[in-house]
Structures are given as C-alpha cells and as structure tokens.
Amino acid sequence: MSDVVIRRAEFDDVPALAAMRWRFKVEEDGDEVSRDEEQFISECEGWLRTRMAGPWRVWLAEVGGRPCGHVFLCLVEKVPSPNPGSDELGYVTNFYVTPEHRNRGLGQALLDEATSYARAHRLDTLIVWPSERSAPLYRRCGFGRPDELLEQPVAPR
C-alpha cells in the first residue's frame, strides 16, 4: 500500500467526490436510481462545496494519485451543558471504497483518519448507521451498539 494516500479532501476534489457518490449510489441502489448522472453530479458538487465550507469534513483515499474512496463526517452541535465535555458529536456517513480497491485496508485507513480527527477535536461520540456489509469494519474499528439509542423513521417508505 505504498502508493496509498489518505488526506482531507479539498474543494478541488469536489468533482471526484461527486462522481464517487454517483458510483456508490448506483452500486447500492442499482435500477432504483432515477436521476440523470450528469445532472446529479452537478447538483452534488454544489451541495459538497457548501457543506465542506461548513460542518462537513471529508477524507479522500487515493491510490497512485487517483481517488478511490472517501468518508464524510458531519459535526453536530449539542445543546450546551453545565457539565464538562464536548459540545459536538460526529455523524459518519457516505463511506465508500471503489470495488476494485476493497479489502486492501483503505476503509480502515479512512475511518482511522476520521476517528483521529474526532479525538483531536475532542468530539463526544461518533455515530453511524452501518450497512450490513460495512458493520463488521465499524466493529473492528471500535464502534459498538449503544445501550440507549432509539430511532424513529419518519420518512414514507
């Protein structure tokens, strides 16, 4: 893995990030994707530029200088408390490694970067809703089931 680089994504990386988001969703949703690729990528680029200037942090994996994976971390403010502790937690999402680069340690390296950032910035907790396929990686990296998390889906299905 000597030709692997894991780094914070920059605004110049937005086109590659948007293209990988398309690839990720096509792989995940298959025939259910109903949007035009070019239109989606253009809209996604605008969304990324705005969010990366705000609460979103993104790490990019490159092999041989070519983007092949990413992980997103959204900083979520907590209501202030009189007790000491962090005022933010992190929501980990949009974690993707291209199929041809999987099982080479890139996913763990990306997640390690996000976790290092969380520790360095004293975030309270990292949360994630893993897919069945990604859950073992998250568990290997220290994520576990919380005792009290509750979820209520509200979007129509």
C-alpha positions in Angstrom: 0.0 0.0 0.0 2.9 2.4 -0.5 1.1 4.2 -3.3 -1.9 4.9 -1.0 -2.6 8.4 0.3 -5.4 9.3 2.8 -5.9 13.0 3.1 -8.5 15.7 3.9 -10.5 16.5 0.8 -10.2 20.0 -0.6 -12.6 22.0 -2.9 -10.6 20.8 -5.9 -11.6 17.3 -5.1 -15.4 18.0 -5.3 -15.8 16.7 -8.9 -14.2 13.4 -7.9 -16.2 13.1 -4.7 -19.5 13.8 -6.6 -18.6 11.2 -9.2 -17.8 8.6 -6.5 -21.1 9.5 -4.8 -22.9 8.6 -8.0 -21.0 5.4 -8.4 -21.7 4.5 -4.7 -25.5 5.1 -5.1 -25.7 3.2 -8.4 -23.8 0.3 -6.9 -26.1 0.4 -3.8 -29.5 1.2 -5.4 -29.0 -0.3 -8.9 -32.1 0.1 -11.1 -33.8 2.3 -8.5 -31.6 5.2 -9.4 -33.9 7.6 -11.2 -31.7 10.7 -11.8 -29.6 11.6 -14.7 -25.9 11.1 -13.9 -24.7 14.5 -15.3 -27.4 16.4 -13.5 -26.9 14.6 -10.2 -23.1 15.1 -10.2 -23.6 18.9 -10.9 -26.1 19.2 -8.1 -24.0 17.1 -5.8 -20.9 19.3 -6.5 -22.8 22.4 -5.4 -24.0 20.6 -2.3 -20.5 19.5 -1.4 -18.9 22.9 -1.9 -21.4 24.5 0.5 -21.2 21.7 3.2 -17.4 21.4 3.1 -17.2 25.1 3.9 -19.4 24.4 6.9 -19.8 21.4 9.3 -18.8 18.6 7.0 -15.3 17.1 7.0 -14.3 14.7 4.2 -11.3 12.4 3.8 -10.2 11.0 0.4 -8.3 7.8 -0.4 -6.1 7.8 -3.4 -4.1 5.0 -5.0 -1.5 6.1 -7.5 -2.9 9.6 -7.4 -6.4 8.5 -8.3 -9.4 8.9 -5.9 -10.8 5.6 -4.9 -12.6 6.1 -1.6 -14.0 8.6 0.9 -15.6 9.0 4.3 -17.7 12.0 5.4 -18.1 13.3 9.0 -20.7 15.9 9.9 -20.1 17.9 13.1 -23.3 18.0 15.1 -23.7 20.6 17.8 -25.0 19.6 21.1 -27.1 21.8 23.4 -24.8 23.4 25.9 -24.5 21.7 29.3 -23.1 22.9 32.6 -21.1 19.6 32.8 -17.7 19.4 31.2 -17.4 17.6 27.9 -17.6 18.1 24.2 -20.2 20.4 22.6 -20.1 18.3 19.4 -20.5 14.8 18.1 -19.8 13.4 14.7 -22.0 11.6 12.2 -20.1 9.3 10.0 -21.7 8.7 6.6 -21.1 8.3 2.8 -18.2 5.8 3.5 -17.2 4.3 0.2 -14.3 2.5 -1.4 -14.4 1.5 -5.1 -14.9 -2.2 -5.6 -11.5 -2.7 -7.3 -9.8 -1.2 -4.2 -11.6 -3.0 -1.4 -10.1 -5.4 1.1 -6.7 -3.6 1.0 -7.1 -1.7 4.2 -8.3 1.6 2.6 -11.6 1.6 4.5 -9.9 1.1 7.9 -7.3 3.8 7.0 -10.2 6.3 6.1 -12.0 5.5 9.3 -8.8 5.9 11.3 -8.4 9.4 9.9 -11.9 10.4 10.8 -11.5 8.9 14.3 -8.2 10.7 14.8 -9.8 14.0 13.8 -12.7 13.3 16.3 -10.2 12.6 19.1 -8.0 15.7 18.2 -11.1 17.9 18.2 -12.5 16.3 21.3 -15.8 15.2 19.8 -18.0 13.4 22.3 -19.1 10.5 20.2 -19.1 9.2 16.6 -22.3 7.7 15.3 -23.1 5.7 12.2 -25.9 3.7 10.7 -23.9 1.0 9.0 -25.0 -1.2 6.2 -24.9 -4.9 6.7 -21.8 -5.1 4.6 -20.0 -2.3 6.5 -20.9 -3.2 10.1 -18.0 -5.6 10.6 -15.5 -2.9 9.7 -17.0 -0.5 12.1 -17.0 -3.1 14.8 -13.3 -3.9 14.2 -12.6 -0.1 14.5 -14.2 0.2 17.9 -17.8 1.1 17.1 -20.4 -0.8 19.2 -24.1 -0.9 19.9 -25.2 1.9 22.3 -27.4 1.0 25.2 -29.9 3.7 24.7 -30.1 4.8 21.1 -33.6 4.9 19.8 -34.7 5.6 16.2 -38.0 6.6 14.7 -38.1 6.6 10.9 -40.4 9.4 9.8 -39.9 9.4 6.0 -42.6 7.5 4.0 -41.3 4.2 2.7 
